[in-house]
Amino acid sequence: MTIDRTAVDRGLVLPVMEAFYTIQGEGFYQGHAAYFIRLGGCDVGCVWCDVKESWDADSHPLYTVEQIVRKASEEAAGKLVVLTGGEPLMYNCQPLTDALRKAGFQVNIETSGAHPLSGAFDWICLSPKKFKPAVPEIFGKANELKVVVYNKADFAWAEELAQKVDKDCRLYLQPEWSKSAKLMPLLVEYVKNNPKWRVCVQIHKYMDIP
């Protein structure tokens, strides 16, 4: 089938790397059943990214919004959807979020914030990256700030980011997975001394699930 590229630009058709029903392993909704929609394409380029295969949007099949929502409705017993990537805000997410909410889903997003916000979301997890800064206007809209700690300098950077979000935004520090054994003691001590933060671990990796 030939896809009109303007349909992609309008968010009516999107590249989907994978979609699956599992347990949310990170952040405020940790432990909740959730249907993940991972869009292909990312221009942030984190060196420690564990889904680098998502970066090339052209390597992933295109699906219409209707197809994506139908699959979610068929495969997910729960009504929580997490839009992730890649970087989902590379696309106009409004048509997809409108359709998901119309189908009865709560719609969350996990984003670096490197692109302007599009779409209607019930919960925004903002996880900025040094490789491509977040756009300023997204900080005030974040419900959750999740900072991945890769080295000691990231604590100071996390504090700079925390100054930009609203006072009700939840603050999380998450060790980069490959360095978690070394970093976890540092995170524990930091949060003990700075209790506005919470330690975030990727429980899905300990559970050996997607």
TAFENCOR-V963169 format. One record per pair of residues at least 4 apart in sequence whose ideal C-beta (glycine too) atoms are under 8 Angstrom apart, sorted by the first residue. I is the first residue (numbers start at 1). GAP is how many residues later the second one is. D is the distance in whole Angstrom. If there is no record, write none. Layout:
i:I gap:GAP d:D
i:I gap:GAP d:D
This chain:
i:3 gap:4 d:6
i:3 gap:5 d:7
i:3 gap:10 d:6
i:3 gap:59 d:5
i:4 gap:4 d:8
i:4 gap:9 d:8
i:5 gap:4 d:7
i:6 gap:4 d:6
i:7 gap:5 d:4
i:7 gap:6 d:4
i:7 gap:57 d:8
i:8 gap:4 d:8
i:8 gap:5 d:5
i:8 gap:6 d:7
i:8 gap:7 d:8
i:8 gap:54 d:7
i:8 gap:83 d:7
i:9 gap:83 d:7
i:10 gap:82 d:6
i:10 gap:85 d:7
i:11 gap:54 d:7
i:11 gap:80 d:6
i:11 gap:81 d:3
i:11 gap:82 d:6
i:11 gap:83 d:6
i:11 gap:84 d:4
i:11 gap:85 d:6
i:11 gap:107 d:7
i:12 gap:52 d:7
i:12 gap:53 d:6
i:12 gap:83 d:6
i:13 gap:49 d:5
i:13 gap:50 d:7
i:13 gap:51 d:5
i:13 gap:52 d:7
i:14 gap:25 d:6
i:14 gap:48 d:7
i:14 gap:49 d:6
i:14 gap:51 d:7
i:14 gap:54 d:7
i:14 gap:77 d:6
i:14 gap:82 d:7
i:15 gap:24 d:6
i:15 gap:25 d:4
i:15 gap:26 d:6
i:15 gap:42 d:5
i:15 gap:43 d:8
i:15 gap:45 d:4
i:15 gap:46 d:7
i:15 gap:47 d:6
i:15 gap:48 d:8
i:16 gap:21 d:7
i:16 gap:22 d:7
i:16 gap:23 d:6
i:16 gap:24 d:7
i:16 gap:44 d:6
i:16 gap:45 d:7
i:16 gap:46 d:8
i:16 gap:47 d:5
i:16 gap:52 d:6
i:17 gap:21 d:5
i:17 gap:22 d:7
i:17 gap:23 d:4
i:17 gap:34 d:8
i:17 gap:36 d:7
i:17 gap:37 d:5
i:17 gap:43 d:5
i:17 gap:68 d:8
i:17 gap:69 d:7
i:18 gap:18 d:8
i:18 gap:20 d:5
i:19 gap:16 d:7
i:19 gap:17 d:7
i:19 gap:18 d:5
i:19 gap:19 d:7
i:19 gap:49 d:7
i:19 gap:52 d:6
i:19 gap:53 d:7
i:19 gap:56 d:8
i:20 gap:15 d:7
i:20 gap:16 d:6
i:20 gap:55 d:8
i:20 gap:190 d:5
i:21 gap:12 d:7
i:21 gap:13 d:8
i:21 gap:14 d:5
i:21 gap:15 d:8
i:21 gap:54 d:5
i:21 gap:55 d:5
i:21 gap:56 d:7
i:21 gap:57 d:8
i:22 gap:11 d:8
i:22 gap:12 d:7
i:22 gap:14 d:6
i:22 gap:182 d:7
i:22 gap:187 d:6
i:22 gap:188 d:5
i:23 gap:8 d:6
i:23 gap:9 d:7
i:23 gap:10 d:6
i:23 gap:11 d:7
i:23 gap:180 d:8
i:23 gap:181 d:6
i:23 gap:184 d:7
i:23 gap:186 d:6
i:24 gap:5 d:5
i:24 gap:6 d:6
i:24 gap:7 d:7
i:24 gap:8 d:5
i:24 gap:9 d:8
i:24 gap:10 d:4
i:24 gap:56 d:7
i:24 gap:58 d:6
i:24 gap:180 d:8
i:25 gap:5 d:6
i:25 gap:177 d:5
i:25 gap:178 d:5
i:25 gap:179 d:3
i:25 gap:180 d:7
i:25 gap:182 d:7
i:25 gap:184 d:8
i:26 gap:4 d:6
i:26 gap:99 d:8
i:26 gap:120 d:7
i:26 gap:146 d:8
i:26 gap:148 d:7
i:26 gap:174 d:6
i:26 gap:175 d:8
i:26 gap:176 d:6
i:26 gap:177 d:8
i:26 gap:178 d:8
i:27 gap:83 d:8
i:27 gap:98 d:5
i:27 gap:117 d:5
i:27 gap:119 d:6
i:27 gap:143 d:8
i:27 gap:145 d:6
i:27 gap:173 d:6
i:28 gap:95 d:7
i:28 gap:97 d:7
i:28 gap:115 d:7
i:28 gap:116 d:5
i:28 gap:142 d:5
i:28 gap:144 d:8
i:29 gap:5 d:7
i:29 gap:51 d:7
i:29 gap:53 d:8
i:29 gap:79 d:7
i:29 gap:94 d:7
i:30 gap:170 d:8
i:30 gap:173 d:6
i:31 gap:172 d:7
i:32 gap:46 d:7
i:32 gap:48 d:6
i:33 gap:43 d:8
i:33 gap:44 d:7
i:33 gap:45 d:4
i:33 gap:47 d:7
i:34 gap:44 d:7
i:34 gap:46 d:5
i:34 gap:47 d:7
i:34 gap:48 d:5
i:34 gap:74 d:8
i:35 gap:37 d:5
i:35 gap:40 d:7
i:35 gap:41 d:4
i:35 gap:43 d:7
i:35 gap:45 d:7
i:35 gap:46 d:5
i:35 gap:47 d:7
i:35 gap:70 d:8
i:36 gap:45 d:8
i:36 gap:46 d:5
i:36 gap:48 d:6
i:36 gap:174 d:8
i:37 gap:31 d:6
i:37 gap:35 d:7
i:37 gap:44 d:6
i:37 gap:45 d:7
i:37 gap:46 d:5
i:37 gap:47 d:7
i:37 gap:59 d:8
i:38 gap:13 d:7
i:38 gap:16 d:6
i:38 gap:46 d:5
i:38 gap:47 d:6
i:38 gap:48 d:6
i:39 gap:15 d:8
i:39 gap:44 d:7
i:39 gap:45 d:7
i:39 gap:46 d:5
i:39 gap:47 d:5
i:39 gap:48 d:8
i:39 gap:49 d:5
i:39 gap:51 d:8
i:39 gap:52 d:6
i:40 gap:14 d:5
i:40 gap:15 d:8
i:40 gap:16 d:7
i:40 gap:17 d:5
i:40 gap:19 d:7
i:40 gap:20 d:3
i:40 gap:45 d:7
i:40 gap:46 d:6
i:41 gap:13 d:7
i:41 gap:14 d:7
i:41 gap:15 d:7
i:41 gap:16 d:3
i:41 gap:19 d:8
i:41 gap:44 d:7
i:41 gap:45 d:5
i:41 gap:46 d:7
i:41 gap:49 d:5
i:41 gap:50 d:7
i:42 gap:7 d:8
i:42 gap:12 d:6
i:42 gap:13 d:5
i:42 gap:43 d:6
i:42 gap:44 d:4
i:42 gap:45 d:4
i:42 gap:48 d:7
i:43 gap:44 d:7
i:43 gap:47 d:7
i:43 gap:71 d:7
i:43 gap:89 d:7
i:44 gap:43 d:6
i:44 gap:68 d:5
i:44 gap:70 d:6
i:44 gap:85 d:5
i:44 gap:87 d:5
i:44 gap:88 d:5
i:45 gap:4 d:8
i:45 gap:10 d:7
i:45 gap:86 d:5
i:45 gap:87 d:7
i:46 gap:83 d:5
i:46 gap:85 d:6
i:46 gap:102 d:8
i:47 gap:84 d:8
i:48 gap:100 d:8
i:48 gap:102 d:6
i:48 gap:128 d:5
i:48 gap:129 d:8
i:48 gap:130 d:7
i:49 gap:6 d:8
i:50 gap:127 d:7
i:51 gap:34 d:8
i:51 gap:35 d:7
i:53 gap:6 d:8
i:54 gap:6 d:8
i:54 gap:31 d:6
i:54 gap:32 d:4
i:55 gap:31 d:7
i:56 gap:4 d:8
i:57 gap:29 d:8
i:57 gap:33 d:8
i:63 gap:4 d:4
i:63 gap:5 d:5
i:63 gap:8 d:8
i:64 gap:4 d:7
i:65 gap:4 d:6
i:65 gap:30 d:5
i:65 gap:31 d:5
i:65 gap:34 d:5
i:66 gap:4 d:6
i:66 gap:33 d:7
i:67 gap:4 d:6
i:68 gap:4 d:7
i:68 gap:28 d:6
i:68 gap:31 d:8
i:69 gap:4 d:6
i:69 gap:27 d:8
i:69 gap:30 d:5
i:69 gap:31 d:6
i:69 gap:34 d:5
i:70 gap:4 d:6
i:71 gap:4 d:6
i:72 gap:4 d:5
i:72 gap:9 d:6
i:72 gap:28 d:7
i:72 gap:31 d:7
i:72 gap:33 d:7
i:73 gap:30 d:6
i:76 gap:5 d:7
i:79 gap:25 d:6
i:79 gap:26 d:5
i:79 gap:27 d:6
i:80 gap:25 d:7
i:80 gap:26 d:5
i:80 gap:28 d:7
i:81 gap:19 d:5
i:81 gap:24 d:5
i:81 gap:25 d:7
i:81 gap:26 d:5
i:81 gap:27 d:7
i:82 gap:26 d:5
i:82 gap:27 d:7
i:82 gap:28 d:6
i:83 gap:5 d:5
i:83 gap:10 d:7
i:83 gap:13 d:7
i:83 gap:14 d:7
i:83 gap:24 d:7
i:83 gap:25 d:7
i:83 gap:26 d:5
i:83 gap:27 d:7
i:83 gap:36 d:8
i:83 gap:38 d:8
i:84 gap:4 d:6
i:84 gap:25 d:7
i:84 gap:26 d:4
i:84 gap:27 d:8
i:85 gap:5 d:8
i:85 gap:25 d:8
i:85 gap:26 d:8
i:86 gap:4 d:7
i:87 gap:24 d:7
i:87 gap:25 d:6
i:87 gap:27 d:6
i:87 gap:28 d:7
i:88 gap:5 d:6
i:88 gap:21 d:6
i:88 gap:22 d:8
i:88 gap:23 d:6
i:89 gap:4 d:7
i:89 gap:20 d:8
i:89 gap:22 d:5
i:89 gap:23 d:8
i:89 gap:24 d:7
i:89 gap:25 d:7
i:89 gap:26 d:4
i:89 gap:27 d:7
i:89 gap:28 d:6
i:89 gap:29 d:6
i:90 gap:25 d:6
i:91 gap:27 d:8
i:92 gap:26 d:5
i:92 gap:27 d:8
i:93 gap:4 d:5
i:93 gap:16 d:7
i:93 gap:25 d:5
i:93 gap:26 d:3
i:94 gap:4 d:6
i:94 gap:24 d:5
i:94 gap:25 d:5
i:94 gap:26 d:7
i:95 gap:4 d:6
i:96 gap:4 d:6
i:96 gap:23 d:7
i:97 gap:4 d:6
i:97 gap:10 d:5
i:97 gap:22 d:4
i:97 gap:23 d:5
i:97 gap:24 d:6
i:98 gap:4 d:6
i:98 gap:21 d:8
i:98 gap:22 d:6
i:99 gap:4 d:6
i:100 gap:5 d:4
i:100 gap:7 d:5
i:101 gap:4 d:6
i:101 gap:5 d:8
i:101 gap:6 d:6
i:101 gap:19 d:6
i:106 gap:16 d:5
i:106 gap:17 d:8
i:107 gap:12 d:7
i:107 gap:13 d:7
i:107 gap:14 d:5
i:107 gap:15 d:6
i:108 gap:13 d:6
i:108 gap:14 d:6
i:108 gap:15 d:4
i:108 gap:16 d:7
i:108 gap:17 d:7
i:109 gap:10 d:7
i:109 gap:12 d:5
i:109 gap:14 d:8
i:109 gap:15 d:6
i:109 gap:16 d:7
i:110 gap:15 d:5
i:110 gap:17 d:6
i:110 gap:36 d:8
i:111 gap:4 d:8
i:111 gap:6 d:8
i:111 gap:13 d:7
i:111 gap:14 d:7
i:111 gap:15 d:6
i:111 gap:16 d:7
i:111 gap:27 d:8
i:112 gap:14 d:8
i:112 gap:15 d:6
i:112 gap:16 d:6
i:112 gap:17 d:5
i:112 gap:20 d:7
i:112 gap:22 d:6
i:113 gap:4 d:8
i:113 gap:13 d:5
i:113 gap:14 d:8
i:113 gap:15 d:6
i:113 gap:21 d:3
i:113 gap:22 d:6
i:113 gap:25 d:4
i:113 gap:26 d:7
i:113 gap:29 d:8
i:114 gap:14 d:8
i:114 gap:15 d:7
i:114 gap:18 d:4
i:114 gap:19 d:7
i:114 gap:20 d:6
i:114 gap:21 d:7
i:115 gap:20 d:7
i:116 gap:19 d:6
i:116 gap:21 d:7
i:116 gap:22 d:7
i:117 gap:4 d:8
i:117 gap:7 d:8
i:117 gap:20 d:7
i:117 gap:21 d:5
i:117 gap:24 d:6
i:123 gap:20 d:5
i:123 gap:21 d:7
i:124 gap:14 d:8
i:124 gap:17 d:6
i:124 gap:18 d:5
i:124 gap:19 d:5
i:124 gap:20 d:7
i:125 gap:17 d:7
i:125 gap:18 d:7
i:125 gap:19 d:4
i:125 gap:21 d:6
i:126 gap:8 d:7
i:126 gap:12 d:6
i:126 gap:13 d:7
i:126 gap:16 d:4
i:126 gap:18 d:7
i:126 gap:19 d:5
i:126 gap:20 d:7
i:126 gap:39 d:7
i:127 gap:18 d:8
i:127 gap:19 d:4
i:127 gap:20 d:7
i:127 gap:21 d:7
i:128 gap:5 d:7
i:128 gap:6 d:4
i:128 gap:17 d:8
i:128 gap:19 d:7
i:128 gap:33 d:6
i:129 gap:19 d:8
i:130 gap:27 d:7
i:134 gap:4 d:6
i:134 gap:5 d:7
i:136 gap:28 d:8
i:137 gap:4 d:7
i:138 gap:4 d:6
i:139 gap:22 d:8
i:139 gap:25 d:4
i:139 gap:26 d:5
i:140 gap:24 d:8
i:140 gap:25 d:7
i:140 gap:26 d:6
i:142 gap:23 d:5
i:142 gap:24 d:8
i:142 gap:27 d:5
i:143 gap:26 d:6
i:143 gap:27 d:7
i:144 gap:25 d:7
i:144 gap:26 d:5
i:144 gap:28 d:7
i:145 gap:16 d:6
i:145 gap:17 d:6
i:145 gap:20 d:5
i:145 gap:24 d:5
i:145 gap:25 d:7
i:145 gap:26 d:5
i:145 gap:27 d:7
i:146 gap:26 d:4
i:146 gap:28 d:6
i:146 gap:54 d:6
i:147 gap:7 d:7
i:147 gap:10 d:7
i:147 gap:11 d:4
i:147 gap:14 d:6
i:147 gap:24 d:8
i:147 gap:25 d:7
i:147 gap:26 d:6
i:147 gap:27 d:7
i:148 gap:6 d:8
i:148 gap:26 d:5
i:148 gap:27 d:8
i:148 gap:28 d:5
i:149 gap:5 d:4
i:149 gap:6 d:7
i:149 gap:9 d:7
i:149 gap:24 d:6
i:149 gap:25 d:7
i:149 gap:26 d:5
i:149 gap:27 d:7
i:149 gap:34 d:6
i:149 gap:37 d:8
i:149 gap:38 d:6
i:150 gap:4 d:6
i:150 gap:26 d:5
i:150 gap:29 d:7
i:152 gap:34 d:7
i:153 gap:4 d:6
i:154 gap:4 d:6
i:155 gap:4 d:7
i:155 gap:18 d:8
i:155 gap:31 d:8
i:155 gap:35 d:6
i:156 gap:4 d:7
i:157 gap:4 d:7
i:158 gap:4 d:6
i:158 gap:13 d:8
i:158 gap:15 d:6
i:158 gap:39 d:8
i:159 gap:4 d:7
i:160 gap:4 d:8
i:161 gap:4 d:7
i:162 gap:9 d:6
i:162 gap:34 d:7
i:162 gap:35 d:8
i:165 gap:4 d:4
i:165 gap:6 d:8
i:170 gap:28 d:7
i:171 gap:25 d:6
i:171 gap:26 d:5
i:171 gap:27 d:7
i:172 gap:25 d:7
i:172 gap:26 d:5
i:172 gap:27 d:8
i:172 gap:28 d:4
i:173 gap:14 d:5
i:173 gap:17 d:7
i:173 gap:18 d:7
i:173 gap:24 d:5
i:173 gap:25 d:7
i:173 gap:26 d:6
i:173 gap:27 d:6
i:174 gap:25 d:8
i:174 gap:26 d:4
i:174 gap:27 d:7
i:174 gap:28 d:7
i:175 gap:4 d:6
i:175 gap:5 d:4
i:175 gap:8 d:4
i:175 gap:9 d:6
i:175 gap:12 d:6
i:175 gap:26 d:7
i:176 gap:4 d:7
i:176 gap:7 d:7
i:177 gap:25 d:6
i:177 gap:28 d:6
i:179 gap:4 d:5
i:180 gap:4 d:6
i:180 gap:21 d:8
i:182 gap:4 d:8
i:183 gap:4 d:6
i:184 gap:4 d:6
i:184 gap:15 d:8
i:185 gap:4 d:7
i:186 gap:4 d:6
i:187 gap:4 d:6
i:187 gap:12 d:5
i:188 gap:4 d:6
i:188 gap:11 d:7
i:189 gap:4 d:6
i:190 gap:4 d:6
i:190 gap:7 d:7
i:191 gap:4 d:7
i:191 gap:6 d:5
i:191 gap:7 d:7
i:191 gap:8 d:5
i:201 gap:5 d:7
i:202 gap:4 d:7
i:203 gap:4 d:6
i:204 gap:5 d:5
i:204 gap:6 d:7
